[in-house]
Amino acid sequence: MKDTTLAELHTLATVVKKGSLTAAADHLGISAGTVSRRLDAMETRLGVRLFNRSTRAVRLTAAGEAYHASIVPALEAIAEADELVRAQTAGPRGEIRVSLPVNYGRVHLAPRLPEFLQRYPDIRLDAHFDDRFVDLVAEGFDLAIRIGQLEDSRLIARRIADDRRLVVASPAYLERSGRPSHPKDLLTHECLHYTNFRGPVVWSFSKGGKQLDIPVSGRFNSNYGLPLTIAAEQGLGLVQTATSLVGEALREGRLVEVLEDWRLPEIGIYAVYPGRKHVPAKVRAFIDFISSSS
């Protein structure tokens, strides 16, 4: 009996990643008919149905899920071996699929991405700007940039920068509600909270070796930082944010820093990627580049 070919395994994994035969065919540069024939051959050879197919999409069966989970490590190992050999004679190459937090990505990374692609002409970049914590393995990402506490122990993390935090509000809000002079004053203020930071709604301050944890509240929370900054500029309340994200608003007087004598904890910014014996050269190149520019 003929053995399953590497092309068939790669086709199956691509169909799972792309979600349809047509999208997989476009990615692989073959016809949808060829994709379908490869899947049919595998199912016939194995004696099981791997996919449930409809006119719009394909979904793995239970047997297909188990088979896919078994072949992915092998395909990754082959890809890493190919990458290691190529890297000895050529620069980094291939597609990088990366997840970037919206605000940090927009301010710090988006302006630098063209330079990265000019430096590495053999790399294709698929950048997704999303504050959601994506599942890198299940969703097919090579790496992600994450801010704050890391929880997934399956991932390798490299700290690329620190984010200094501060509390700001608009002049109009401070005139109307008063300027807090002590962190405890926040208990009576409208505080706008970024919900992607895990844990309770507590802002932590330190001064002279003393730490205060203040439970804050307000009428507007968001998992996306930009609406909170806009709301603060329009006088809705105080927001804890990063200096780098509100530098222009501070210089122009649209926002004012408060509680300057108190320090908030710095938030680490990390590049995270699936744990592997060998980091692909393209991923290493991207991480090195953004680390030097952060």
TITOR-130915 format. One record per residue: x, y, z of N, C-alpha, C in turn; residue in one letter. Coordinates in nm, 2 decimals, m for minus. Atoms other than C-alpha are relative to their C-alpha. Layout:
<nodes>
      nu      nv      nw     cau     cav     caw      cu      cv      cw  residu
       X       Y       Z       X       Y       Z       X       Y       Z       A
...
</nodes>
This chain:
<nodes>
      nu      nv      nw     cau     cav     caw      cu      cv      cw  residu
    0.09   m0.12    0.00    0.00    0.00    0.00    0.09    0.12    0.00       M
   m0.08   m0.12    0.01    0.13    0.34   m0.09   m0.01    0.08    0.13       K
   m0.01   m0.08   m0.12    0.25    0.55    0.20   m0.06    0.14   m0.02       D
    0.04   m0.14    0.01    0.11    0.90    0.28    0.12    0.08   m0.03       T
   m0.11   m0.08    0.04    0.32    1.16    0.12    0.00    0.13    0.09       T
   m0.02   m0.13   m0.08    0.46    1.48    0.28   m0.09    0.10   m0.06       L
    0.09   m0.10    0.07    0.26    1.68    0.02   m0.14   m0.01    0.05       A
    0.13    0.02   m0.05   m0.06    1.52    0.14   m0.02    0.05    0.15       E
    0.00   m0.05   m0.14    0.02    1.59    0.51    0.00    0.15    0.00       L
   m0.01   m0.15    0.00    0.11    1.95    0.43   m0.13    0.06   m0.05       H
    0.13   m0.05    0.05   m0.22    1.99    0.23   m0.10   m0.01    0.11       T
    0.09    0.01   m0.11   m0.42    1.86    0.52    0.01    0.11    0.11       L
   m0.02   m0.11   m0.10   m0.26    2.10    0.77   m0.03    0.13   m0.05       A
    0.04   m0.13    0.06   m0.31    2.39    0.53   m0.15    0.02   m0.01       T
    0.15   m0.01    0.00   m0.68    2.31    0.49   m0.05    0.03    0.14       V
    0.05   m0.03   m0.14   m0.72    2.31    0.87    0.03    0.15    0.03       V
   m0.04   m0.14   m0.03   m0.53    2.64    0.90   m0.08    0.11   m0.08       K
    0.07   m0.10    0.09   m0.71    2.82    0.61   m0.15   m0.01    0.01       K
    0.15    0.02   m0.02   m1.06    2.67    0.68   m0.08   m0.04   m0.12       G
    0.07    0.04    0.12   m1.15    2.58    0.32    0.10   m0.06   m0.10       S
   m0.09    0.06    0.11   m1.02    2.38    0.02    0.05    0.11   m0.09       L
   m0.04   m0.10    0.09   m1.02    2.69   m0.20    0.11    0.09    0.06       T
   m0.10   m0.08   m0.06   m0.82    2.90    0.05    0.13   m0.07    0.01       A
   m0.13    0.09   m0.01   m0.57    2.61    0.10    0.06   m0.01   m0.14       A
   m0.05    0.01    0.14   m0.54    2.57   m0.28    0.07    0.13   m0.04       A
   m0.07   m0.12    0.03   m0.46    2.94   m0.32    0.13    0.02    0.07       D
   m0.13   m0.01   m0.08   m0.20    2.93   m0.04    0.11   m0.09   m0.06       H
   m0.10    0.10    0.05   m0.03    2.62   m0.19    0.03    0.02   m0.14       L
   m0.03   m0.02    0.14   m0.05    2.74   m0.55   m0.04   m0.12   m0.08       G
    0.05    0.12    0.08   m0.25    2.43   m0.67   m0.15    0.02   m0.01       I
    0.14   m0.01    0.02   m0.60    2.37   m0.78   m0.08   m0.06    0.12       S
    0.09    0.06   m0.10   m0.89    2.30   m0.54   m0.02   m0.15   m0.02       A
    0.02    0.14    0.04   m0.94    1.97   m0.73    0.12   m0.08    0.05       G
   m0.12    0.07   m0.05   m0.58    1.87   m0.64   m0.01   m0.02    0.15       T
    0.01    0.01   m0.15   m0.64    1.95   m0.27   m0.10   m0.11    0.03       V
    0.10    0.10   m0.03   m0.96    1.74   m0.28    0.05   m0.14   m0.02       S
   m0.05    0.13    0.04   m0.79    1.45   m0.45    0.10   m0.05    0.11       R
   m0.09    0.04   m0.10   m0.51    1.45   m0.19   m0.07   m0.05    0.13       R
    0.08    0.04   m0.12   m0.76    1.44    0.10   m0.07   m0.13   m0.02       L
    0.07    0.12    0.03   m0.96    1.17   m0.07    0.10   m0.12    0.01       D
   m0.10    0.11   m0.01   m0.64    0.96   m0.11    0.03   m0.04    0.14       A
   m0.04    0.03   m0.14   m0.55    0.99    0.25   m0.12   m0.07    0.07       M
    0.11    0.07   m0.07   m0.90    0.90    0.37   m0.02   m0.14   m0.05       E
    0.01    0.13    0.05   m0.91    0.60    0.14    0.11   m0.09    0.06       T
   m0.11    0.08   m0.05   m0.57    0.48    0.26   m0.01   m0.03    0.14       R
    0.02    0.02   m0.15   m0.65    0.53    0.63   m0.12   m0.07    0.03       L
    0.13    0.07   m0.03   m1.00    0.39    0.60   m0.09    0.08    0.10       G
    0.08   m0.09   m0.09   m1.15    0.69    0.80   m0.03    0.13   m0.07       V
    0.03   m0.14    0.05   m1.32    1.02    0.72    0.07    0.10    0.09       R
   m0.08   m0.10   m0.08   m1.09    1.30    0.82   m0.07    0.14    0.01       L
    0.07   m0.12    0.01   m1.32    1.59    0.72   m0.15   m0.02   m0.02       F
    0.14   m0.01    0.04   m1.69    1.67    0.71    0.00    0.13   m0.09       N
   m0.01   m0.11    0.10   m1.72    1.89    0.40   m0.14    0.05   m0.04       R
    0.12   m0.07    0.05   m1.99    2.14    0.29    0.05    0.09   m0.11       S
   m0.04   m0.09    0.11   m2.00    2.38    0.00    0.08    0.12    0.05       T
   m0.07   m0.12   m0.05   m1.87    2.66    0.23    0.12   m0.02    0.08       R
   m0.11    0.02   m0.09   m1.63    2.50    0.47    0.02   m0.15    0.03       A
   m0.03    0.13   m0.04   m1.46    2.19    0.60    0.03    0.00    0.15       V
   m0.03    0.01   m0.15   m1.44    2.07    0.96    0.06   m0.14    0.02       R
   m0.06    0.13   m0.04   m1.23    1.79    1.11   m0.10   m0.09    0.07       L
    0.07    0.10   m0.08   m1.40    1.48    1.23    0.09   m0.03    0.13       T
   m0.08    0.03   m0.12   m1.29    1.34    1.57    0.13   m0.08   m0.04       A
   m0.12    0.07    0.04   m1.05    1.10    1.39    0.10    0.10   m0.07       A
   m0.08   m0.10    0.06   m0.93    1.40    1.18    0.08    0.08    0.10       G
   m0.06   m0.08   m0.10   m0.86    1.60    1.49    0.12   m0.07    0.06       E
   m0.11    0.08   m0.06   m0.65    1.32    1.64    0.12   m0.01   m0.10       A
   m0.11    0.02    0.11   m0.46    1.27    1.31    0.07    0.13   m0.02       Y
   m0.06   m0.13    0.02   m0.40    1.64    1.27    0.09    0.03    0.11       H
   m0.08   m0.03   m0.11   m0.27    1.68    1.62    0.13   m0.08    0.00       A
   m0.11    0.09    0.00   m0.03    1.39    1.56    0.10    0.04   m0.11       S
   m0.09   m0.03    0.11    0.12    1.52    1.23    0.06    0.14    0.01       I
   m0.05   m0.14   m0.01    0.16    1.89    1.33    0.14    0.00    0.05       V
   m0.14    0.00   m0.05    0.48    1.83    1.54    0.10   m0.05   m0.10       P
   m0.09    0.05    0.10    0.63    1.63    1.26    0.02    0.11   m0.11       A
   m0.01   m0.10    0.10    0.56    1.90    1.00    0.08    0.12    0.05       L
   m0.08   m0.11   m0.05    0.70    2.17    1.23    0.14   m0.04    0.01       E
   m0.14    0.04   m0.01    1.01    1.97    1.29    0.07    0.00   m0.14       A
   m0.05    0.00    0.14    1.06    1.93    0.91    0.02    0.15   m0.04       I
   m0.01   m0.14    0.04    1.00    2.30    0.86    0.12    0.07    0.07       A
   m0.11   m0.06   m0.07    1.25    2.39    1.13    0.13   m0.05   m0.06       E
   m0.12    0.06    0.06    1.51    2.15    0.97    0.03    0.07   m0.13       A
   m0.01   m0.08    0.13    1.45    2.32    0.63    0.06    0.14    0.03       D
   m0.04   m0.14   m0.04    1.49    2.66    0.80    0.14    0.01    0.04       E
   m0.14    0.00   m0.05    1.82    2.57    0.97    0.09   m0.02   m0.12       L
   m0.09    0.02    0.11    1.97    2.44    0.64    0.00    0.13   m0.09       V
    0.00   m0.12    0.09    1.85    2.75    0.44    0.08    0.11    0.07       R
   m0.07   m0.12   m0.07    1.98    2.99    0.71    0.15   m0.01   m0.01       A
   m0.14    0.01    0.01    2.33    2.85    0.66    0.05    0.06   m0.13       Q
   m0.05   m0.05    0.13    2.34    2.97    0.30   m0.08    0.13   m0.05       T
    0.08   m0.12    0.04    2.07    3.25    0.28   m0.06    0.06    0.12       A
    0.06   m0.07   m0.11    1.90    3.50    0.50   m0.14   m0.05    0.04       G
    0.13    0.04   m0.04    1.57    3.46    0.68   m0.10    0.01   m0.11       P
    0.09   m0.01    0.11    1.28    3.38    0.45   m0.13   m0.07    0.05       R
    0.13    0.06   m0.03    0.91    3.27    0.45   m0.10    0.10    0.06       G
    0.11   m0.08   m0.05    0.59    3.40    0.60    0.00    0.00    0.15       E
    0.02   m0.01   m0.15    0.56    3.53    0.96   m0.14    0.05    0.02       I
    0.14   m0.04   m0.04    0.21    3.55    1.11    0.01    0.04    0.14       R
   m0.02   m0.06   m0.13    0.22    3.78    1.41   m0.12    0.07    0.05       V
    0.11   m0.07   m0.06   m0.04    3.91    1.65    0.06    0.12    0.08       S
   m0.05   m0.12   m0.07    0.01    4.27    1.78   m0.11    0.07    0.07       L
    0.10   m0.08   m0.07   m0.17    4.47    2.04   m0.03    0.13   m0.07       P
    0.04   m0.11    0.10   m0.36    4.75    1.87    0.08    0.13    0.03       V
   m0.06   m0.13   m0.03   m0.23    5.06    2.05    0.15    0.00   m0.01       N
   m0.14    0.01    0.01    0.13    4.95    2.10    0.05   m0.03   m0.14       Y
   m0.03    0.03    0.14    0.14    4.80    1.75   m0.01    0.12   m0.09       G
    0.02   m0.12    0.08    0.00    5.12    1.60    0.11    0.11    0.02       R
   m0.09   m0.11   m0.04    0.23    5.36    1.78    0.15   m0.04   m0.03       V
   m0.14    0.04    0.00    0.56    5.16    1.80    0.04   m0.09   m0.11       H
   m0.04    0.10    0.09    0.56    4.88    1.55   m0.04    0.03   m0.15       L
    0.05   m0.02    0.14    0.35    4.98    1.24    0.10    0.09   m0.07       A
   m0.09   m0.09    0.08    0.59    5.27    1.15    0.14   m0.07   m0.04       P
   m0.13    0.07    0.02    0.89    5.02    1.16   m0.01   m0.12   m0.10       R
    0.01    0.12    0.07    0.74    4.73    0.97    0.05    0.01   m0.15       L
   m0.05   m0.02    0.13    0.82    4.87    0.62    0.16   m0.02    0.00       P
   m0.15    0.02   m0.01    1.19    4.89    0.73    0.04   m0.14    0.01       E
   m0.03    0.14   m0.02    1.18    4.53    0.85   m0.01   m0.07   m0.14       F
    0.02    0.07    0.13    1.05    4.41    0.51    0.10    0.04   m0.10       L
   m0.10   m0.04    0.09    1.30    4.62    0.32    0.13   m0.07    0.04       Q
   m0.12    0.07   m0.04    1.58    4.46    0.53    0.00   m0.14   m0.03       R
    0.01    0.14    0.03    1.45    4.11    0.47   m0.10   m0.02   m0.12       Y
    0.09    0.01    0.11    1.31    4.09    0.12   m0.06   m0.14   m0.03       P
    0.05    0.13    0.02    1.25    3.72    0.14   m0.10   m0.04    0.10       D
    0.10    0.02   m0.10    1.01    3.75    0.43   m0.13    0.06   m0.04       I
    0.14   m0.05    0.02    0.63    3.79    0.39   m0.06    0.01    0.14       R
    0.05   m0.03   m0.13    0.46    3.95    0.69   m0.16    0.00    0.00       L
    0.14    0.00   m0.02    0.10    3.88    0.80   m0.03    0.05    0.14       D
    0.01   m0.06   m0.14    0.03    4.12    1.09   m0.15    0.02    0.03       A
    0.13   m0.01   m0.05   m0.29    4.10    1.29    0.00    0.09    0.12       H
    0.01   m0.10   m0.12   m0.37    4.40    1.52   m0.12   m0.04    0.08       F
    0.11    0.05   m0.08   m0.59    4.26    1.80    0.05    0.00    0.14       D
   m0.04    0.00   m0.14   m0.59    4.31    2.17   m0.04   m0.14    0.07       D
    0.03    0.14   m0.05   m0.73    3.95    2.21    0.12   m0.08    0.02       R
   m0.11    0.10   m0.02   m0.49    3.69    2.35   m0.02   m0.12   m0.09       F
    0.02    0.11    0.09   m0.48    3.46    2.05    0.07   m0.13    0.05       V
   m0.06    0.13   m0.02   m0.40    3.09    2.08    0.10   m0.02   m0.11       D
   m0.10    0.00    0.10   m0.07    3.09    1.89    0.00   m0.14   m0.08       L
   m0.01    0.13    0.07   m0.07    2.71    1.82   m0.13   m0.03   m0.08       V
    0.13    0.04    0.07   m0.44    2.66    1.74   m0.03    0.09   m0.12       A
    0.03   m0.09    0.10   m0.46    2.97    1.53    0.11    0.03   m0.10       E
   m0.10   m0.01    0.10   m0.14    2.93    1.34    0.09    0.12    0.00       G
   m0.09   m0.11    0.00    0.06    3.23    1.46    0.14   m0.04    0.04       F
   m0.14    0.03   m0.03    0.44    3.23    1.47    0.04    0.06    0.13       D
   m0.03   m0.07   m0.12    0.46    3.48    1.75   m0.11    0.11    0.03       L
    0.09   m0.11   m0.04    0.27    3.75    1.94    0.08    0.10    0.09       A
   m0.05   m0.10   m0.09    0.36    4.07    2.12   m0.11    0.02    0.11       I
    0.10   m0.01   m0.11    0.19    4.08    2.47    0.06    0.09    0.10       R
   m0.03   m0.10   m0.10    0.18    4.34    2.74   m0.05   m0.05    0.13       I
    0.05    0.03   m0.14    0.16    4.26    3.11    0.03   m0.15    0.03       G
   m0.02    0.13   m0.05    0.13    3.93    3.29   m0.02   m0.11   m0.10       Q
    0.00    0.11    0.09    0.20    3.61    3.10   m0.05   m0.12    0.07       L
    0.06    0.11   m0.07    0.00    3.30    3.18    0.02   m0.14   m0.07       E
   m0.01    0.12    0.08    0.06    3.04    2.90    0.14   m0.06    0.01       D
   m0.13    0.05   m0.03    0.35    2.83    3.02    0.06   m0.08   m0.12       S
   m0.05    0.07    0.12    0.37    2.65    2.68    0.08    0.09   m0.09       R
   m0.06   m0.10    0.09    0.51    2.97    2.52    0.14    0.04    0.06       L
   m0.13   m0.06   m0.03    0.87    3.10    2.52   m0.02    0.15    0.00       I
    0.02   m0.15   m0.01    0.88    3.47    2.62    0.14    0.07    0.00       A
   m0.12   m0.08    0.00    1.15    3.73    2.55   m0.05    0.14    0.03       R
    0.04   m0.14   m0.03    1.11    4.07    2.72    0.07    0.10   m0.09       R
   m0.06   m0.09    0.10    1.16    4.34    2.46    0.00    0.14    0.04       I
    0.01   m0.14   m0.05    1.07    4.66    2.65   m0.08    0.00    0.13       A
    0.08   m0.03   m0.12    0.92    4.81    2.96   m0.09    0.12   m0.03       D
    0.10   m0.10    0.03    0.61    5.03    2.96   m0.03    0.08    0.13       D
    0.02   m0.08   m0.12    0.61    5.32    3.21   m0.15    0.04    0.01       R
    0.14   m0.04   m0.01    0.26    5.38    3.34   m0.02    0.13    0.08       R
    0.03   m0.12   m0.07    0.10    5.70    3.46   m0.15    0.02   m0.01       L
    0.15   m0.03    0.00   m0.25    5.84    3.54   m0.02    0.14   m0.06       V
    0.03   m0.12    0.06   m0.39    6.11    3.33   m0.15    0.03   m0.01       V
    0.14   m0.05    0.01   m0.71    6.32    3.29    0.00    0.13   m0.08       A
    0.01   m0.12    0.07   m0.83    6.61    3.09   m0.01    0.12    0.09       S
    0.01   m0.12   m0.09   m0.80    6.97    3.23   m0.15    0.02    0.04       P
    0.14   m0.02   m0.03   m1.18    6.99    3.21   m0.05   m0.09    0.11       A
    0.04    0.09   m0.11   m1.23    6.68    3.42    0.05    0.04    0.13       Y
   m0.06   m0.04   m0.12   m0.99    6.80    3.68   m0.06    0.12    0.06       L
    0.06   m0.12   m0.05   m1.15    7.14    3.70   m0.14   m0.03    0.06       E
    0.14    0.03   m0.04   m1.50    6.98    3.74    0.01   m0.09    0.12       R
    0.01    0.10   m0.11   m1.41    6.69    3.98    0.12    0.01    0.10       S
   m0.11   m0.02   m0.09   m1.09    6.81    4.15    0.12   m0.09   m0.04       G
   m0.12    0.07    0.04   m0.73    6.70    4.11    0.04   m0.10    0.12       R
   m0.04    0.08   m0.11   m0.64    6.39    4.32    0.15    0.03    0.04       P
   m0.13   m0.03   m0.05   m0.34    6.45    4.54    0.06   m0.12    0.07       S
   m0.05    0.12   m0.06   m0.32    6.10    4.69   m0.08   m0.12   m0.07       H
    0.07    0.11    0.07   m0.40    5.76    4.54   m0.14   m0.04    0.06       P
    0.13    0.03   m0.07   m0.69    5.71    4.80   m0.11    0.09   m0.06       K
    0.10   m0.09    0.06   m0.86    6.01    4.63   m0.07   m0.06   m0.12       D
    0.06    0.07    0.12   m0.93    5.78    4.33   m0.13   m0.07    0.04       L
    0.12    0.07   m0.04   m1.20    5.61    4.54   m0.12    0.08   m0.03       L
    0.12   m0.08    0.02   m1.43    5.90    4.47    0.01    0.06   m0.15       T
   m0.02   m0.05    0.14   m1.32    5.95    4.10   m0.05   m0.10   m0.10       H
    0.03    0.08    0.11   m1.43    5.81    3.77    0.13   m0.05   m0.06       E
   m0.13    0.06    0.06   m1.15    5.57    3.66   m0.04   m0.09   m0.11       C
    0.03    0.08    0.13   m1.15    5.42    3.31    0.10   m0.11    0.00       L
   m0.09    0.11   m0.02   m1.01    5.07    3.31    0.02   m0.09   m0.12       H
   m0.04    0.09    0.11   m0.83    4.85    3.05   m0.02   m0.14    0.05       Y
    0.04    0.13   m0.05   m0.98    4.51    3.09    0.09   m0.12   m0.04       T
   m0.09    0.11    0.04   m0.71    4.31    2.91    0.11   m0.03    0.10       N
   m0.09    0.03   m0.11   m0.49    4.34    3.21   m0.07   m0.09    0.10       F
    0.06    0.11   m0.08   m0.57    4.02    3.40   m0.01    0.04    0.15       R
    0.01   m0.02   m0.14   m0.69    4.04    3.76   m0.11    0.11    0.04       G
    0.10   m0.09   m0.04   m0.91    4.27    3.97    0.03    0.14   m0.04       P
   m0.01   m0.14    0.04   m0.97    4.64    3.90    0.07    0.07    0.11       V
   m0.08   m0.06   m0.11   m0.69    4.76    4.13    0.12    0.07   m0.07       V
   m0.12   m0.07    0.04   m0.43    5.03    4.06    0.09    0.00    0.11       W
   m0.10    0.01   m0.10   m0.11    4.98    4.25    0.10    0.12   m0.01       S
   m0.09   m0.12   m0.01    0.11    5.28    4.36    0.11   m0.03    0.10       F
   m0.11    0.02   m0.10    0.44    5.29    4.54    0.07    0.14    0.02       S
   m0.07   m0.12   m0.03    0.63    5.57    4.71    0.08   m0.02    0.13       K
   m0.08    0.02   m0.12    0.92    5.56    4.95   m0.01   m0.13    0.07       G
    0.01    0.13   m0.06    0.90    5.19    5.00   m0.14   m0.04    0.04       G
    0.13    0.03   m0.04    0.53    5.20    5.07   m0.09   m0.02   m0.13       K
    0.09    0.03    0.11    0.27    5.04    4.84   m0.14    0.01    0.04       Q
    0.15   m0.01   m0.02   m0.10    5.11    4.81   m0.07   m0.06   m0.12       L
    0.09    0.06    0.11   m0.35    4.90    4.61   m0.14    0.06    0.01       D
    0.12   m0.08    0.00   m0.65    5.11    4.52   m0.11   m0.07   m0.09       I
    0.10    0.05    0.09   m0.97    4.94    4.40   m0.08    0.12   m0.06       P
    0.06   m0.11    0.07   m1.10    5.18    4.13   m0.13   m0.05   m0.07       V
    0.12    0.03    0.08   m1.43    5.20    3.95   m0.04    0.11   m0.08       S
    0.05   m0.11    0.09   m1.60    5.39    3.68   m0.10   m0.06   m0.09       G
    0.11    0.05    0.08   m1.87    5.37    3.42    0.04   m0.05   m0.14       R
   m0.04    0.03    0.13   m1.65    5.29    3.12    0.13   m0.09    0.01       F
   m0.11    0.09    0.01   m1.42    4.98    3.08    0.01   m0.04   m0.14       N
   m0.01    0.05    0.13   m1.28    4.85    2.76    0.12   m0.09   m0.01       S
   m0.11    0.08    0.02   m1.05    4.58    2.63    0.09    0.06   m0.11       N
   m0.07   m0.07    0.10   m0.91    4.83    2.38    0.04    0.14    0.06       Y
   m0.04   m0.12   m0.07   m0.70    5.12    2.51   m0.03    0.13   m0.06       G
    0.03   m0.13    0.06   m0.77    5.39    2.25   m0.13    0.06    0.04       L
    0.13   m0.06   m0.04   m1.14    5.44    2.34    0.01    0.06    0.14       P
   m0.01   m0.05   m0.13   m1.03    5.49    2.70    0.08    0.14    0.00       L
   m0.08   m0.13    0.02   m0.77    5.76    2.60   m0.09    0.11   m0.05       T
    0.09   m0.10    0.06   m1.03    5.93    2.39   m0.10    0.05    0.10       I
    0.09   m0.03   m0.10   m1.28    5.92    2.67    0.06    0.09    0.11       A
   m0.07   m0.08   m0.10   m1.03    6.07    2.91    0.02    0.14   m0.06       A
   m0.02   m0.13    0.06   m0.95    6.35    2.67   m0.13    0.08   m0.01       E
    0.13   m0.07    0.01   m1.33    6.43    2.65   m0.06    0.02    0.14       Q
    0.04   m0.03   m0.14   m1.35    6.45    3.03   m0.08   m0.10    0.07       G
    0.08    0.10   m0.06   m1.51    6.12    3.12    0.06   m0.05    0.13       L
   m0.06    0.05   m0.12   m1.25    6.03    3.39    0.15   m0.01   m0.01       G
   m0.14    0.02   m0.01   m0.90    5.93    3.48    0.03   m0.13   m0.07       L
   m0.04    0.13    0.06   m0.71    5.66    3.29    0.14   m0.03    0.03       V
   m0.14    0.04   m0.01   m0.40    5.46    3.36    0.05   m0.05   m0.13       Q
   m0.05    0.03    0.14   m0.19    5.44    3.04    0.15    0.01    0.00       T
   m0.15    0.00    0.02    0.16    5.44    2.90    0.04    0.14   m0.05       A
   m0.05   m0.13    0.05    0.36    5.76    2.85    0.02    0.01   m0.15       T
   m0.02    0.00    0.14    0.45    5.66    2.50   m0.13    0.01   m0.08       S
    0.13   m0.01    0.07    0.08    5.64    2.40   m0.07    0.13    0.01       L
    0.07   m0.13   m0.02   m0.02    5.98    2.53    0.10    0.12    0.00       V
   m0.10   m0.11    0.00    0.30    6.18    2.47   m0.05    0.13   m0.07       G
    0.05   m0.11    0.08    0.14    6.40    2.21   m0.11    0.08    0.07       E
    0.11   m0.06   m0.08   m0.17    6.46    2.42    0.05    0.08    0.12       A
   m0.06   m0.07   m0.12    0.04    6.56    2.72    0.07    0.13   m0.05       L
   m0.07   m0.12    0.05    0.25    6.80    2.51   m0.09    0.11   m0.04       R
    0.10   m0.10    0.05   m0.06    6.97    2.36   m0.09    0.04    0.11       E
    0.09   m0.04   m0.11   m0.23    6.99    2.70   m0.14   m0.06    0.00       G
    0.14    0.06    0.00   m0.53    6.77    2.61   m0.01   m0.09    0.12       R
    0.00    0.09   m0.12   m0.43    6.54    2.90    0.11    0.06    0.10       L
   m0.09   m0.05   m0.11   m0.25    6.62    3.23    0.03   m0.12    0.09       V
   m0.03    0.10   m0.10   m0.06    6.38    3.45   m0.03    0.04    0.14       E
    0.03   m0.02   m0.14   m0.17    6.34    3.81    0.07   m0.10    0.08       V
   m0.07    0.09   m0.10   m0.02    6.18    4.12    0.15   m0.03   m0.05       L
   m0.14    0.01    0.05    0.33    6.24    3.97    0.10   m0.05    0.10       E
   m0.09    0.04   m0.10    0.50    6.17    4.30   m0.01   m0.15    0.03       D
    0.02    0.14   m0.02    0.37    5.81    4.30    0.03   m0.08   m0.12       W
   m0.04    0.08    0.11    0.50    5.53    4.09   m0.09   m0.12   m0.02       R
    0.07    0.12    0.03    0.30    5.27    3.91    0.09   m0.11   m0.05       L
   m0.09    0.10    0.05    0.45    4.93    3.83    0.02    0.00   m0.15       P
   m0.02    0.01    0.14    0.62    4.90    3.50   m0.06   m0.13   m0.06       E
    0.06    0.12    0.06    0.45    4.66    3.26    0.10   m0.05   m0.11       I
   m0.09    0.06    0.10    0.67    4.42    3.06   m0.07   m0.02   m0.13       G
    0.05    0.03    0.13    0.63    4.39    2.69    0.08   m0.11   m0.05       I
   m0.06    0.12    0.04    0.71    4.05    2.55   m0.03   m0.05   m0.14       Y
    0.02    0.08    0.12    0.76    3.86    2.23   m0.02   m0.14    0.04       A
    0.02    0.13   m0.04    0.61    3.52    2.28   m0.02   m0.09   m0.12       V
    0.01    0.10    0.12    0.63    3.21    2.05   m0.01   m0.14    0.06       Y
    0.01    0.14   m0.05    0.56    2.84    2.08    0.14   m0.06    0.03       P
   m0.12    0.06   m0.04    0.82    2.64    2.25    0.05   m0.10   m0.10       G
   m0.06    0.08    0.10    1.05    2.48    2.00    0.15   m0.02    0.03       R
   m0.14    0.02   m0.02    1.40    2.33    2.00    0.08    0.11   m0.07       K
   m0.06   m0.10    0.08    1.50    2.57    1.72   m0.10    0.11   m0.04       H
    0.08   m0.11    0.04    1.36    2.91    1.67    0.02    0.03   m0.14       V
   m0.02   m0.03    0.14    1.30    2.98    1.30    0.08    0.13   m0.02       P
   m0.08   m0.12    0.02    1.54    3.23    1.16   m0.08    0.12   m0.03       A
    0.08   m0.11    0.03    1.26    3.45    1.03   m0.06    0.06    0.13       K
    0.06   m0.05   m0.13    1.10    3.47    1.39    0.11    0.07    0.08       V
   m0.11   m0.06   m0.08    1.44    3.54    1.55    0.03    0.13   m0.06       R
   m0.03   m0.13    0.06    1.50    3.82    1.29   m0.10    0.10    0.04       A
    0.10   m0.10   m0.04    1.17    3.98    1.37    0.01    0.04    0.14       F
   m0.02   m0.03   m0.14    1.22    3.96    1.74    0.12    0.09    0.03       I
   m0.12   m0.08   m0.02    1.57    4.10    1.72   m0.03    0.14   m0.05       D
    0.02   m0.14    0.06    1.45    4.39    1.50   m0.09    0.08    0.09       F
    0.09   m0.08   m0.08    1.16    4.50    1.72    0.06    0.03    0.14       I
   m0.07   m0.02   m0.12    1.38    4.46    2.03    0.09    0.12   m0.01       S
   m0.09   m0.12    0.02    1.63    4.71    1.89   m0.07    0.13   m0.03       S
    0.08   m0.12    0.03    1.35    4.95    1.80   m0.10    0.04    0.11       S
    0.10   m0.03   m0.10    1.15    4.94    2.12    0.05    0.09    0.10       S
</nodes>
